[in-house]
Amino acid sequence: MPELANPTGWLPLIFMVVMGLGVLVYVVLDGYDLGVGILISLASEAEKDAMIASIGPFWDANETWLVLGIGVLLTAFPLAHGIVMGALYLPVAAMLLGLILRGVAFDFRFKAQDSHKPWWNRSFCAGSLLAALAQGYMLGLLVVGFERSARNMLFAACIGLGLAAGYCLLGAGWLLMKCDGDLQRRAVVWGRQALWLTALGIVGVSVATPLLNRQIFDKWFAVPNIFLLAPIPALTLILFIFAGVALRSLPSRFDRQSHGWDWVPFAATVAIFILAFHGLAYSLFPWIVPQRMDIWQAAAAPESLILILAGVIVVLPVNIAYTIFSYWVFRGKSRNLDYG
């Protein structure tokens, strides 16, 4: 590791944090609307319209955080960008296909004839599911250093399923906050089912990851790290229990017209994702290509990084401000979208 007092030492760290922030915010924000897209297949026609309306003002802008994260990877870590994108060419193509499909379906379902609308709904669901599975598969390949053995590919596929379940949990929590009536009650059922699938996925990943990667095993289970890191799984377990209790108690609150705790499952899920991201970041740091290239080896020249940093200083606050503003403007329960 270079001296942190030197720009070659601290500049890559700054860009690693910015890239991580972009990916984390994207996973949370686009995660819930991908989850809503997956869950739409389980809803009635009227409920489908309400679900689409709940994400209408946000879903497109949520993807700007993915652009930020990939943009930092491309400009600040060009050597790693080539390796990562080359290793993930097919799942990246699948993810982009899914995002394009759901984007087209989102717009065309409002203008389609009634007989064609179910096909666009299915396309929106298929695109959302494909994007979620591809993102999880890419994450799995990253953890195992892009080594494509049968065992590693099965591990990556399991992470894809777990991430899709986590997105469904986020989506159910979002619907609890933004909708009401029968759809809100159905979201409770979906949330309960997705909660345990997500928990199973996180447990599986937490157990398999150190077993597949000896260096990660040593980072987590060496003394005193095992004691210092113990709060992460403990807090994750507490949050799962808290979310489960909240989902079980919400129907009785609906009967009393008490909606003050609608936000709890979504907030607990976001906290779970943050803890999982923190654990993953600790496991992989300082590698940007696991076991092959760290952030200092992959970084661009300091002169280039300083120029890029000037752009990030402008773009990042604008992105944060716009996100906060849009969610503030469209706060509260959603209303039907009107494209007339």
C-alpha positions, 0 to 999 in steps of 0.5 A: 500500500502506498503512503496515504500522504501521497496522491498515489495513495489517497486518490484511489481510496477516494474513488473506491469509496465513490464507486462503492457508494454509487453501487450501494445506492443503486442496489437499494434504489433500483433494487426495490423497483426491480423487486416491484417488477418481479412481484408484478407477475403475482398481482391483479390487473388493477394492482399492476397499475398501482405497482407501476405508479408507485415506482413511476417517478423514480425508476429511471433516475435510480439507474443514474447511480449505476452509471456513476459506479461504472463511470468511476470504474472506467475512468479511475481504474481503467486497467481493472475495467478491461479485466472486469468487463471482459470477464463479465461480458455475457452477464453484463449483456444480459443485465443490459438486455433486462434493463432495456426490456423493462424500460420499453415495457414500462412505456409501452404498457400505458399506450398498448391496447388492452389485449396487448397489455398483459404481454408488456406486463410479462416483459416488464417482469421478465426484464426485472428478473433477468437484470436481478439474476444477472447482477447477482451472478456477476457479484458471485463471479467477482467474489471467486475471482472470475474463475469459472469452475462448475462449483464457482458458477453454481455459487454465482447462480445461488447469489443471483437467486438470493439477490433477486429474493432480496430485491423482492423484499425491498419491493414488498417493503416499498409497496407497503409504504406507497400503496394501501388496501388489498395491495398493501395486504398482499405486499405483507404476504410477499414480504414474508416469503421474500424475507426468509428466502433472502435470509437463506441466501445471505446465510448461504453466501456468508458460509460459502464465501470464506470456504471458496476463498482462503484469504477471505476466511483468514480475514474474517476468522483470525483473532481478533478480527472474528470478535471485532466483526461479530456485530455484523452477523449479529445485527443482521440477524436482529434486523431479520427478526425485527422485519419479520415481527413487523411484517407479522404485526402490520395486518392488525394495524391495517385493521385499525387504520394505523399506518405509522409503521409501514416504513419499518420492513423497508428500512430494516431491509435497507439496513440489511443490504448496507451491512451485507455490502459492508461485509463484502467490501471488507472481504474484498478490500483492497482488491478490485480484481480479487487476488490479481489487482488491487486499487493502486495497481489498477488506478489511473495516473494521479494527474488524471485522477485529480482531473476526474475528481474535479468532475466527481465533486460537481456530479456527486452532490448534484446526484445526491441533491436530485435524488433527495429532491425527487423523493421529497416531492413524490413522498406519501402514497402514490397515485395513478399515473396519467399519460394523457 
